[in-house]
Amino acid sequence: MKNLTVNTLFFLVMLGLWIPQSWAAVIHSTAAGGDWNKAETWVGGQVPTEDDSVVVNGKVFVVDTTIAELTVSSGAVIINNPSYYKTLTVNGNVINNGDILDNTEKYSLTLRIAGNLTNNGILKNNRIRFIDDSLVGKVTATTPIESLEINLDANIEIVGNVTFSGKFHFASKKLTINQPNIVTFGNISGTGTIEGMGTLWITGSVLSSVNLTGNIKEIVFNGAAQDINGIFTANTIILGGTGIKTINGDSVINGSMIINKGVTVLNNSNYYKTLTINGSVINNGSILDNTEKYSLTLKIAGNVLNNGTWNNTRTTLTFPSGEFRMTNTPTWEEPKRTSSYNITDYLNTQHHWQMSVDGNTWSEKRGINDSSLINLPTVAVPEPTIPTSNGEATISGFVRTPDGQSVEGIEVCASKEQQCSWTVTDEKGRFSFIVAFL
């Protein structure tokens, strides 16, 4: 009897371990599709449960439900039932090779993802939420993610070049762009961290005051008319694209700022606005007051290089409180005890300054319109690699500044197995190598 009890318990334990595994399945929809909660929509007549992985092969009208994983096949469609707003929660990975859409008749679909997202199709529902804070979901896309809103409620990593055309909302989570790729947002809002070696392009506006920290290489405002409001942290912030960049609220740039040719920066017409740049500024465009009313103040902590129009009411240098002295002014000025110095009258000629904090040594020279003090970022634009019959290839390209100016005399390396072949850009910024690839 004792042995029977032990064996019975062992059988029950093993049965308990085995039964949940037997319930998990990969369930396919029929090619005809149908309503999610109807048996005839699914091969074998089994409606998916939260433990099941689902492959959609037709047009399926989703209800509020939870599943383990989702694959949408090419030509297939996931769409909400038009009876009300619907939410599909996937506690794992989503692969979309078909269409994930809102029902155009009425209401919308929310997709909640607790894993990776791969999009090779049309992804154009109302909202996507990344929800699992215990992992870093990876996002890969060969086609734009056109959902109206992306909510970052969990940390994600972008793999490759990815475009989000809708609003991207940070909810105090981290976005990582580990490769030197370009990630594109439409509008943005919220608070979060952006890290990695890549570039973030913003083509829309900042819908509310944001706070983006981290160590991302570049943030580029690359749209037409754009509103800017909040705190932005990157090695370089580039105001590019075309049209007017409107400073809608007192804003801070932690890093250097470049204003590209053809871009105008000004305050909105509601009140006085201040833009603080904790780095250097290169202006190739226009910095102006809003002509309707009020004015724009710039506060700058680094070097200044003005190649464009700089005609706002007030621009100041800011630094830790101490003694400040400027050279090349109309008259030599004695050192002043200050932490802010108005340089509005000096922006179109060359000047230098130094500072000393609490009687310590004077700082290194900084300047206005001294290009030798500005580290102009350069961008390599590679041309196609041309193979030859003898196992060699020509690699060529250009090195240019963000506003398109060629840069001469830049050393460029083509590396193979830690061995560098060097060349130097010519007067047009062009470089060219012949390298062995076999």
N, C-alpha and C positions, 0 to 999 in steps of 0.2 A: 504494500500500500504506500509505503514511504517512497519507493522508487517510482511508482505511478504518479504520485503527487509532484515529484521533482520533474519527471518527464513532461507531465501536463503543463507545469509552469514554464518549462523551457519552450514548449511548443507555443504557448500563448504569447510569450515574449517575442519569439521569432515571428509569429503571426502579426503581432503589433508593429514590428519593424517593417514587415513586408507589405502590409495592406496599404499604407499611404503611398508607397512607391508604385503600387499597381494602379492607383487612381490617377496619377499624373500621366498625361498623354499628349501626343501631338495631334491636334484635331484640324482637319482641312474643311473648308467650306466647299460646297458644290460650285461648279462654274456658273450656275444660275443665280447663286446667292439668295438673298431674302432677308427676313427679319432675324436678328441675332438670337432671340429667345425661342425660335421655332425649330423643332427637330429636323424638319425637312431642309433647312438651310445647310445642314452639316452632314458630311459623309459618315454613314453609320448611325445617323439620327441622334448623336450625343451632343447636347448643348455644352459649350465650354464652361469650366469652373475656374476658380482662382488658381488652381494648381496646374492648369493646362497651358501648353504652348499652342498658339493658333496660327494657321496659315490661311490667309484669305485669297480665294481664287476667283471670286465673282464680286458683285456689288452687294455689300452687306450693310444693313441699317442697324447701327449699334444702339444699345440701351445702356443705362448706368450699370457697369459691370467691371470686374477685376479679373485679370488673367496673369499668367506667368511670363510669357513672351509673345511678341507679335511679329509676323512677317506678312507684308502685303505684296502679292505677286504682281508682276508686270501686267497691266491691263485690268487689274482688280481695283475695287474702290471700297474704302471705309467711309461711311457718312452717317451723321446722326439721324435718328428717327425724327420727323418733323413735329412730333407731338409736344416736345419740350426740350429745354437744354439738357444735354447728355454729357456724361463724363466716362471716359475709358481709362482705367488705371492698369498700367503694365508694370508688374514687379520685377522687371528684367529688361532685356534688350528689345529695341524696336528697329526693324529693317523695313524700309519703305521703298519698293520698286514700282509701286502703282500710284494711287491717289488717296490722300487722306484729306477730307473736305468738310466744310459746313454744308448743311442742307440749305439750298438757296430759297426754299419755300418759306422757312421760318426757323428761328432759334439757331443754336450753334453747338459745336463740339469742343470739349476740353480733353486734351491728352495728357495724362500724368505718367511720367517715366521715372523708374527707379533703376536705370541701367544705362547702356549705351544707346545712342541714336545714330543710325545710318540712313541717309536720305539720298535716293537715286531717282526719285519720282517727283510728284507734285504734292507738296505738304502745305496746305492752305486752309487749315482750320482756324478757329478763333483763338485758341490759347494752348500753349505747351507749358507744363510745369515740370521741372526737374526736382524730384522730391526726396531722394535717399541721401541723407547727410553722412552716411557711414562709408560711402565710396566716392570715387571721382569718376563720373560718367564721361565717356569719350563721345565727341560729336564729329561725324564725318559726313560730308555732303558733296555730291557732284552736281547738284542742282540747288537753286536758292531755297531756303526755308522761308516760306511766305506767310506763316501764321501771323495773325494780327498782333499777338503779344507772346513774348517769351518770359516766363518767370523763373529766375534763378534762385530756387529755394534749396539748392544743393550745389556743391562744387562740381565744375565740369572742366574738361580739357578739350581744346579744339585741335583736331588733327587735319592738316591741310588747309587750303583756302576755303572758307565757309562764309556764305552771305545770309544774314538774317534781315529781311526787308521790313519787318514790322518793328514794334516797340520792344526794347529789351530792358527788363526791370531787374536790378540787382537787389537782393534781399540779404545783405550782409554776408554774402558768400564769395568764393574765389573763382575767377575765370583764368585759365592758364593757356597761353599760346606758346608752346615750347619750341616750335620750329619757326624759322624766319618766314612765316606765311602772313597773309593778309586776311583778317576777319572783318567783315563789314556789318555794321548795325544800321538800322533806320534811326528811329528816335530812341533815347535812353532816359532812364530815371533810376532813383534809388541810391543805395550805398553798398560798395563792394570793393574787392581787391582784384587787380589785373596784373598778372606776372608772366614773364617769359621773354623769348627772343623775337617775337613777332611784332606786327603792326596792327593796331585797331583803327579802322576807318569808320567814321561816323558821317552818314550821309543826310541824316535828319537833324532834329533839334533836341535840346535838353528840355524835357517837359516839365521838370521841377528841379530844384537845387539838388545836385548830385554830389557824392563824395567818393571819388575813385582813387584808392591808394595802390601801392605796389611798385614794381620795378620794370614795367613793360618798356620796350625800346622806344616806340613811337605811338602817339595818338594823333590821327589826322582828321580834322574836320574837312570833309571832301565833297560837301554838297553845294547847293546854290545858296539861297538865303537861309541862314541858320541862326537859332537862338542859343546862347551859351550862358550857363548859370550854375555855379558850384565850384568844387575843388577837383582838380585833375592832376594826377601825378604820373610822370613818364620822363625818360631821359630828354625827349624832345616832343613838344606839342606843335603841330603844324596847322596853321589856318590856311587851308587850300581850297580847291574847287573854284567857284566863281561867286560874285555877288557880295552881299553884306553879311557880316557876322555881328549880330547884335548882342551886346553884353546886357542880359536881362536882369541880373542881380550882381551884387558885389561878389567877385569870383577870384579864385587863386589858382595859379599854375605853378606847380612844384616841378621845375625843370626849365629848360630853355624853350623859347617861343620863336617860331619863324612865321612871318606873314608873307604869303606868296604874292607875286605880281597879279594884279587884277582883283585882289581882295580888299574890302574896306571893313575896318573895325570901328564900331561906334556904340554909344550907349543907347538904350531905348529912351523914349520920350517921357517916361513916367516920373523919373527922378534922377538925381545925381548918382552915378555908378562908378565903382572903383575896380580896376583889374590889377591884381598883384602878381608879379612874375618873380619867383624865387630862382632866378637864373638869368641868362643873357637873352637879349632880344635882337633879332634881325628883321627889319621891316623892309620888304620889297613892294608893299602895297600902299594902303592909306590908313592912317589913324586919325579919326575926326570926332568932333562933338556932333551929337544929333542936332540938326539945325532947327528942329521944331522947338526944343526947350531943354534946359538943363545941360550938363556937361559930363565928360569922361575924364577920370583921373587914372594915370598909370603909376604904379610903384614898382621899381625894378631893382633887383639886388645884384645884377651882373653887368657885363659889358653891353654896349649899345652900338648897333650898326644900322644906320638909316640910309637906305637906297631908294626910298620912295617919298611919300608925302606924310609928314608928321605934324598935325595941326590941331591936336586936342588942347583943352584949356590948361592942363597941368600934368607934368611928368616929373616924378621925383626919384632920386636914388634912396634906397633904404638899406640899413646896415645896423649892427649892434651899436648901441650908444657909445660915443667916443669922439675923438677929434677927427675932423675931416678937412682936407685941403684940396683945392682944385687948381691945376696949372692951366696955362693958355687961356685964361679968362681975360676980359678987357683990361682989368687991373689985377695985380697980384693980391690975393685975399689971404689974410692971416688964417691959421687953422681955427675952425669953429667947433664948439662943443654941440653935437647934434646927432640925431639918428635918421634924419630925413633931409634931403637937400634938393631944392627945386632946380631942374636942369632944362626947363622948357625953352629957355632962350639959347641953349647951346646945342640943340639937336641937329643943326644943319652945318656945323663946323666941328673940327676935331679938338677934343679936350681930354685931359687925363686927371685922375684923382687917386688919392691914397687915404688911408684911415688908420688910426691908432686907437685901440680899445684900452682904456684905463692906463694910459701911459706906456703901453707895450710898444714894440717896434712897429714901424709903419708897414702897412700891407704892401704886397706887390702892386705894381701899377695896373690900374684898370682904365678903360677909356670909352669915349664916344667917337664913333666913326674911325676907329683904328682897326682895320681888318686883320692886322697881325695878331690881335688879341682874341679874335673870334675863331673857334674851331668849326669851320663850315662842314656840316655833314655831307658825305658823298654817297652816291647810289650807283652801283654797277648795273648797267643794263645790258645783259648778254645777248649776243646774236646767236643764230643757230650754229651748232657744232657741225663742221663739215668733215666727214671721214674721207680718207684716201685709201688707195689700194694697198699701200705698203704698211698699213697698221698705224697710221698717224691720223691726227685730227687737228683742225684749226679751231681754236676757241678765241672769240673776239667779242668786243663790246665797248661801251662808253662809260665813263665816270662823270656824273653830273651832280650839281647841287639840286636840292628839292625844287628850285624854281627853274630848272632846265639849263643852267649855265654849265658849259664844259669846264673841266678842271684838268690843267696840264701838270705833268710832273708827279703824278701819283704812282707809287710802286704797287704793282699787282702781281699776285702769286697764283700759279696753277699747281696744286699739290697732288702728288700721287705717292702713296706709301711713305708719307712724311718727308718726301723730297720735293723741294720747291723749285719751279722754273719762274724766273722773275722777268718782268718787263716794266716799262714806264709809259704812262699815257702821253700822247702827243699834244700839239697845240689845240686840237679839236676834242681832246679828252678820250681819244680812242686807244684801245690796247688790242694786241693780237698775239696768240701763242701758236706754235706747232708742237703738239705733245704726242707721245706714243701711248696708245691705250691697250696694246696687246701684252 
